[in-house]
């Protein structure tokens, strides 16, 4: 092993439930460790010797988080890459064969060729808040399924459903209390929360979702904010073909929360109600009109957080 090669070192990590497969490029060093604290510690000792330019690991849900947090603690340049991007990269270079070793090598090649941006690691409180919002959405989905069953199943089975609904309702309430407590524990969160909730239609959950999942809001321009949340229409044109513009990508969880918030905002917020009515009267589909209103809300929220100002209906119309 040539330890003198220290420039342009890129590391690819293929994540498994019990194992991490690691490839260091261009020295072609491959090794595997357990996906545990001890295994990760041993892996970082080897990786640190080569001073990598970046370490890329696929975002697989939760399996990669222990490794990601360990890299952040060790001040290593970690990237959580979108698996779709790596899959498309494999197609672009004609890679068809697949196993753990080849996947790790592919990820390292992707890191070297594409040079993805280093992933900023959120603070512990922000991560907890984000997890609570996600878990609340999961419980709401289960609650909806149980309510649907209640309406179609025979009454003899009600006794198996109603206790579940009570449990789910109690757990949702506990999560909401924890979110409120986390926001109140930090002056910065409190300030953001006050600004966000000054907008008619934005409640506790929408505010917590924005604070935890879009910390960039208020520090970027309006176009970047719309694209980040996934409400910016993407052009589809080629030659004479003019396709319909659609939204895609972005942070779907936040977009869903804001979409539901907009359904409420249109009932109590004249600014969004007027925008929605104008678009529908112009022939736009209702869903498209709502997304346009969400985009307008994102732009307004971004400006408010940037300026540190509360909701003002007159300035929002401008």
TAKAFEN-V841671 format. One record per helix or strand of 2 or more residues. SS is the DSSP state (A for helix, B for strand). FROM is the first residue (numbers start at 1). TO is the last residue. If there is no record, write none. Layout:
{{SS FROM TO} {SS FROM TO}}
//
This chain:
{{B 10 15} {B 19 25} {B 29 34} {A 37 48} {B 54 58} {A 65 73} {B 78 81} {A 83 92} {A 100 114} {A 124 152} {A 155 184} {A 187 197} {A 204 213} {A 222 229} {B 237 238} {B 241 242} {A 252 268} {A 270 281} {A 286 307} {A 313 317}}
//
